[in-house]
Amino acid sequence: MEMVTEGELEMLFSGQGGQRESKRLGAGDVLFVASNGWNLPLVEKANTLSICFRENRLWLSYNHWQDGRCISLARWDLAMPEAERSGEAYSQTDVEQVMTVLASA
């Protein structure tokens, strides 16, 4: 998941079936990237928060983008409680557990 926290950018990403797609995003907009997908921001200046879930890990990265370059401002790698998942959806309990882990980090 990619969230724009400041500025605007053009986001290239893998869409349905792996085709390259593009979407204009502004502050507060969120892009969900499919599992095993990719994304690449095209930007002159913006800040983004990247959130990646994988198995029982949560990776957060807050980045500043300027002139096509990424300057990582902060990164977190958190162990997550085991999620009780049905298909690809997280339950309300799972989301509450994630928020608890983030609050304690």
Buried (B, 14 or more C-beta within 10 A) or exposed (E): EBBBBEBBBEBBBBBEEEEEEEEEBEEEBEBEBEEEEEBEBEBEEBBBBBBEBEEEEBEBBBBBBEEEEEEEEEEEEBEBEEBEEEEEEBEEEBEEBBEEBBEEE
